[in-house]
Amino acid sequence: MKLNVLRRKAVSAGVRSLGYLRNTFFYFESKVLGINIQLGKNISIGRMVKVQTTDGGLIVLEDGVSLDDFVYLYAQRGSLIIGKGSYIGVGSQLVAIDSVKIGEQCLIAAYSVIRDANHGMAKGTGMAKQNQCAAPILIGNDVWLGSHVVVTAGCEIGSGAVIGANAVVTKDIPCDCFAAGVPAAVIRERR
């Protein structure tokens, strides 16, 4: 029985060490290699996280941000800012062509998509050649997005709002309310 306890402790220590090495490599890559990413303190990064900037894009992760496994962050020309203590759930995608700002202490649940650009659909032009129309997204403090939520370009979600699972946010959502549906609509105020 003692051997099993020792084995579990050894495995646990190994897993912690791998997490530390992953975070250290991420810091090294962003600081030393000159990638346009700014990192705060006590950042937690899961497995297979991809953080990418192109064309002068900027990504800022403030203190205490937690990225779960398989998160994808991408800033092309624009800025993607995640506020202090916010959590981004497994498999979520955040893409900034113009600007995406997430406030402090936000919870973004699994497989959510936040993109500040919509693909064009003009007739007579092939879909692969359509332009993207970008507009800023602003998510206030203490916001909770349920799993599989989609937030589209130009939307603002007020502080304290809760968005139900599988909702598609296509217009502004006021502070301290609960919204759900496709497209997302206010159901009631938070109690």
Protein Blocks (a to p, Z undefined) as FASTA:
>chain_A
ZZmmmmmmmmmmmmmmmmmmmmmmmmmmmmmnopacdddehiacdehiacddeehiacdd
dehiacdehiacddehiacdddehiacdehiacddfkbccddehiacdehiacdfbdcdf
behiafklpccddddddddehiacdehiacdehiacdehiacdehiacfbdcdehiaced
jddddfbdcZZ
